[in-house]
């Protein structure tokens, strides 16, 4: 018989950016993929690694209009199970031309009403490829992602700054000891991101790292955004007129491009046309934990001195709609632990006008007024076991807040845990604010600022 036709990789659509899963619930989960060129996505899933009796699904068409990205929402999954999946891309010109299959895995949580039969385990942090520290292959790449993968958690929460769109990645960074941190580079990361392709290129760059791809293919993720997905400390008051790195000075246009790229690359479930770019959401993780993902970027008033004495749209950082949603969701939650995933710490920050705190340590003013109302609402509703998880400040800490140390006293004590950075310069610690009775119980930071990964 005549030999079978062999198709080389150059003639096939390929999955060069690996696979990701995210926003996994007891009976559903998102699988994300990116095609090297226009193609159709096909997916098989099974509860066994051998793919016995797999379910086959046709996925979306992955087209250049979305930079080749797309996602499929797997429904009807069994709760509390390991889910194995594999993706193949099909060429539009010929169904016989397909990519090699790429496999992935995630774990569905138990149903919320089930008896807990296992611990719930998660990892969280933020800040990837910041301060010029990119993929250093002689260092082993972004090794922190391999450390995450090896812990085999149920979920990985990326607490924001998934890229550093405002930070160029040079070929070399000189370290204090005189040695060089050597980066892989691409054209898109050589300057600040301004065009849609440059924002997309930041995500493509991170996915060049084998550690990032390996972790993404094995561990379900939860993504949220902060400022560096667009530009440092941005709000509607950000003025780039004197910033010579930018030729595009319109911050709102930069935000639109940066947020679109995030939504294309994030392995997350969208809310439909009306709220396509909504980030805040709740993700139940079985009887032990509900994760409430916040957005402190999209609904804030313009950054200011943060010293206003009454609430208004100018003092928003979450916005009234999101605060009301959070209180109601916490009241409805029957999980043992209510985990609030926040992209910035409550009472610490590198720029006081950027976060909640204003640095005067007195009665609530500015954005502290909204936080006081939220904490008061949680106490009034009798909600217990609320824990805050965050990143952003590039060091690790355990913060305890309590009314007996605070200027504002109408709230229940709570913990906030800070973790980071992932692959960026390390800093800290920052000065704390005592409005809500902050006690820094633990912190770990480098002796010198901007330490390498």
Secondary structure, 3 states (H helix, E strand, C coil): CCCCCCCCHHHCCCCCCCEEEEEEECCEEEEEEECCCCEEEEEEEECCCCCCCCEEEEEEEECHHHCCEEEEEEECCCCCCEEEEEEEEECCCCCCCECCCEEEEEECCCCCCCCCCCCCCEEEECCECCCCCCCCHHHCCCHHHHHHHHHCCCEEEECCCCCCCCCCCCCEEECCCCCEEECCCCHHHCCCCCCHHHHHHHHHHHCCCHHHHHHHHHCCEEECCCCCCCCCCCCCCCCCCCCCCCCCCCHHHHHHHHHHHHHHHCCCCCCCCCCCCCCCEEEECCCCEEEEECCCCCCCCCCCCCCCCCCCHHHCCCCHHHHHHHHHHHHHCCCCEEEEECCCCCCCCCCCCCCCCCCCCCCCCCCHHHHHHHHHHHHHCCCCCEEEEECCCCCEEEEEECHHHCCCCCCCCEEEEECCCCECCECCCCCCCCCCCEEEEEEECCCCCCECC
